[in-house]
Structure formats: structure tokens, C-alpha cells
Amino acid sequence: MNWETMALAIALCIVVICVAMTLWLRKTVSLQGKILTDLSKRIDALQHASRLQQEEVHEVRSGALAVGAKVKDLIVKIEHLGDKVAEVEYLDPATRMYTQAAKMVDAGATVEDLMRECELPRAEAELLVSVKKSHS
């Protein structure tokens, strides 16, 4: 084989190698492009999910603050009502008598104790003792 044929064979091998390398590089670049596209979609999805989660946390926090404010208002109203009930009990002699009788029953007073101390009729004293015992 002469050197011209050999140079031509070497040049042909180099061309074949270059074509093969080019095809391989195109395939690799194409695959990397697909991977990058997939990763980009995943990042977008994660960012969207993160935004949604932040919005949900904000909504829950806002709701919790509103509920807390309502609870605080209700506590104030309940305390006010408790004061009003105590005031009514104190001002109304009949209510005061039944309040005292209920406290006595809680302390273990008998029907006779209620009749004597609170001047209740036997039927009312028995009813009070019966109701208090059924709730215990």
C-alpha cells in the first residue's frame, strides 16, 4: 500500500470517527436537554406547591387570629354575664335563697337543714336535693 492510500484510509477513519462522535454528542445533548426540561418542570411544580402552601398557611393563620379574637370577645361577654347573674342573685331575695340552698346541698345539707335555714317547703327542699344528687 502506498502512502497516499494509507493517508486516504486514515482520513476516512478520522471522518468516520468525527461523524460517530458528532452523532454521539447530538444524542447526549438531546438527552441532557430532556433532563433539563424535566428538572425545570419539577422546579416549577415545587415552586407552585410552595406558593400554595404559603397561601394556605397564611389563610389558616388569619383564620386562627380571627377565631382567637372571637374567643376573647366571648370570654369578656361570659365574664360580664357571670357578673350580671351574680348581681341578679344578690338583688333577688328568692334567687338568693335558692342559691344558698344549692350551695348547702353541695356541702351535704339535708332536706330538714334546707327547710330550717332557707325556709323552703319540704317539696322544694326534696326537689333541690334530688336534682343536685342526680347531677353528681
C-alpha positions in Angstrom: 0.0 0.0 0.0 1.3 3.4 -0.9 1.4 6.3 1.4 -1.4 8.1 -0.5 -3.8 5.2 0.0 -2.8 5.0 3.6 -3.3 8.7 4.1 -6.7 8.4 2.5 -7.6 5.4 4.8 -6.5 7.4 7.8 -8.5 10.4 6.6 -11.5 8.2 6.1 -11.2 6.7 9.6 -10.9 10.2 11.0 -14.1 11.3 9.2 -15.9 8.2 10.4 -14.8 8.8 13.9 -15.8 12.5 13.7 -19.3 11.5 12.3 -19.7 8.9 15.1 -18.6 11.5 17.8 -21.0 14.1 16.3 -23.9 11.6 16.4 -23.0 10.6 20.0 -22.7 14.3 21.1 -26.1 15.1 19.5 -27.7 12.2 21.3 -26.1 13.2 24.6 -27.1 16.9 24.2 -30.6 15.8 23.3 -30.8 13.6 26.4 -29.4 16.4 28.6 -32.0 18.8 27.1 -34.8 16.4 28.0 -33.4 16.1 31.6 -33.1 19.9 31.9 -36.7 20.3 30.7 -37.9 17.7 33.2 -36.0 19.3 36.0 -37.3 22.7 35.0 -40.9 21.4 35.1 -40.3 19.8 38.5 -38.8 23.1 39.9 -41.9 25.0 38.6 -44.2 22.5 40.2 -42.3 22.7 43.5 -42.4 26.5 43.4 -46.1 26.4 42.7 -46.7 24.0 45.5 -44.6 26.1 47.9 -46.7 29.2 46.9 -49.9 27.3 47.5 -48.6 26.1 50.9 -47.6 29.6 51.9 -51.1 30.9 50.9 -52.8 28.1 52.9 -50.6 28.8 56.0 -51.5 32.5 55.7 -55.2 31.6 55.4 -55.0 29.3 58.4 -53.1 31.9 60.4 -55.6 34.6 59.5 -58.5 32.3 60.5 -56.8 31.4 63.8 -56.3 35.0 64.6 -60.0 35.8 63.8 -61.1 32.8 66.0 -58.8 33.9 68.8 -60.4 37.4 68.7 -63.9 35.9 68.7 -63.0 33.7 71.7 -61.5 36.7 73.5 -64.7 38.7 72.9 -66.8 35.7 74.1 -64.8 35.3 77.2 -65.3 39.0 78.0 -69.1 38.6 77.4 -69.3 35.5 79.5 -67.4 37.2 82.4 -69.8 40.1 82.1 -72.8 37.8 82.1 -71.4 36.0 85.1 -71.2 39.3 86.9 -74.8 40.1 85.9 -76.0 36.7 87.1 -74.2 37.2 90.4 -75.8 40.7 90.7 -79.3 39.4 90.0 -78.8 36.6 92.5 -77.7 39.1 95.1 -80.5 41.5 94.5 -83.4 39.0 94.2 -84.1 37.5 97.7 -85.9 34.5 96.3 -83.0 33.7 94.0 -80.5 34.3 96.8 -82.4 31.8 98.9 -82.2 29.1 96.2 -78.6 29.9 95.5 -77.8 29.5 99.2 -79.9 26.3 99.3 -78.0 24.9 96.3 -74.7 25.6 98.0 -75.9 24.0 101.1 -76.9 20.8 99.2 -73.4 20.8 97.6 -72.0 20.9 101.1 -74.1 18.0 102.2 -77.1 19.6 103.8 -80.3 17.5 104.4 -83.9 18.3 103.5 -84.5 19.4 107.1 -81.5 21.7 107.0 -82.8 23.4 103.9 -86.3 23.7 105.3 -84.9 25.3 108.5 -82.2 27.6 107.2 -83.8 28.7 103.8 -87.4 28.4 104.9 -88.2 26.2 102.0 -91.3 24.0 101.8 -90.5 20.3 102.1 -91.4 19.6 98.5 -89.0 22.2 97.2 -86.2 21.1 99.5 -86.6 17.5 98.5 -86.7 18.5 94.8 -83.4 20.5 95.2 -81.7 17.7 97.0 -82.9 15.2 94.3 -81.8 17.4 91.4 -78.4 18.1 92.9 -77.8 14.4 93.6 -78.8 13.4 90.1 -76.2 15.8 88.7 -73.4 14.4 90.9 
